[in-house]
Amino acid sequence: MAESENKRPRRTPQERAAEVDGKIAKIDQSIKELESKKESVVAEYDAKITAARDRIKSKTGIVKEVRENSRGFYVIVDFDE
């Protein structure tokens, strides 16, 4: 009799299904949170890209000087802006 008292009670199929549905709901919620985070990060990077594009108004110019130092080369360019 002591053995039968230590056994776990069996869950019904409805209880198992309810547990799985609960897990699915948690995962769906975490996916929605991640998607909203993704949207905010994408919007932030789009704003940074737009700011960079607005900063660079002209893509052509006249090379005035090329300098070399320990870190590499620097090109000095005049733009018609």
N, C-alpha and C positions, 0 to 999 in steps of 0.2 A: 504493500500500500504506500510505503514511503516513496517508491519510484513514481507512482502515478501523481503524487502531489508535486513533484519537481518538474513535470513536463510542462512545456509551454502550451498555452491554449492555441488552438488553430484559428487562423483568421479566415473569415468568409471571403469569397471572391469580391464581394462589394467593398469590404474593408481594404483589401489589397488594391482594388481599383481606385478607391478614394485616396489612398496613400500615394499612388503613382500620379493621380491628378494633382495632388498637392505639390509634389516635386516638380511637375511640369509647370504649374503656376509660378513657383519660385524662380524657375529657370527663365520663363517668359518675362517676368518682372526684371530680372537682372539683364536680360537682353535689351529691354526697353531703356533701362538706365544707361547701358553702354551706348546705345544708338543716340540717345540725347547728348551724351558726352561727346560722341563723335561729331555730331552736328555742330556743337559749340566750338570744338577744336578746328573743324573745317572752316567755319565762319571766321575764326581768329586768323588762320593762315591766309584765307582769301583777302582779309583786310591788310595783312602784311605784304602780300604780293601786290595789291593795288597801290599801297603806299610806295613800294619800291619802283613800280612802273611810273607813278606820278613824279617821283624824284628824278628819274632818268627821262628827260624830255626829248633829247636828241641822241640818235645812235651814230651820227657821223660827226667828225671834227677834224682839226688839223693837229698833227703831232708836233709838239714844240720841243720836247726833250725826252731822252731815255736815260734813266739813272740806274746804276747797279750798286747794291750794297750786299751785306752778308746774307740777307734774307731773300734776295732775288732782284728782279728788275721792276722799276716803276716807270710808267709812261705818263708824261705830262701832256694833256690834250686841251686845246681850246675849242669850245663849242659855241656855235652861234645861237645863243638863247636870249 
